[in-house]
Amino acid sequence: TRPGSDNAPDFIKEWIDWGAGPRASQYLILGAKAKAALDGRPSPDISDIRDMALPVLRHRILPNFNAESEGVSPDDILMKLLDSIN
């Protein structure tokens, strides 16, 4: 979600002013571990990461004017990002 990164997809560069920081990654991992534990599994898998992505990241990205004017929400951006990493 870092628009200044060379690896960022074009839609991230187009729609985000400020991306999620390092703590977002930490809490995404912690959330996935907690979800796996609650489901009775010893370790998380990719589905746990996907399930926790929106609650952990939606308030950590700042959409820019382009996104707002096109009606693109943080959830829309994150879902497109998740779909792009299949």
N, C-alpha and C positions, 0 to 999 in steps of 0.2 A: 504493500500500500504506500510505498515511498515514491512520489512522483519524480524526484530527482535522480532516481536510480537508473542506470543504463538498462537494467533488466526489467524495468517496469513495463507492463503492457501499455499500448497507446491510450486505451480508455482510462487508465489510472492517471496518466499524464494530463489527459483532457479534463477529468472531472474532480481531481483532488488537489487541494492546496496544501494540506498537511496530512501525512500518513501516520499510521500507528508506530509507536516507538518500541524500544526493547522490552519494556515491561509488558506490553501486549503479548509478546511471544511467551514470556514467562507465565503469564496468567492463562494463556491458551493451553499450555502444557499442563498446568495445575488443574484447570477445569476438566480437561480430557482425562487426566488420571482419576479425578474425583468421580466423574461419570462412569468410568470403567469399574471403579471400586463399588459404586452403588449398584451397578449391574452384575456384581459378583465375579468380575474378571480381574486377574492380577495385573494386567497392563493394558493401556489404551491402544486403539487402532485408529485408522484414518477416519472411520465413521464418527468416533468420539471427537476428533478434531473438527470435523465438519459441523457436528451438532453444537459445538461450543463457539464456533467462529462468530456468529452473529451477536450473541450476548456479550462476548468479550471485546469484539472489535467495533461494533456499530457506533459507540460513543467516543472512539479513539481516532476516528478519521474526520477530516473537515472538508466536506464537498465545497467546490468553488462556485462562482456565479454561473459558469457554463452548466454544471450539473443542476443547480437550482432552477435555472431558466428552462431547462429541458424536462423538469419534473423528475429528476433522477435522485432517489433517496440513498442514504448510506447503505441500507439493506440491499437495494438494487445493485449498487457497486460491488458489494461483498459477494452477492450471489453470482454475479458475472465473473468475479475473480475466482471463486470456488469452481465454477463450471470450466474455466479456462485451464485449470490445473489437473484435469482428469488424467 
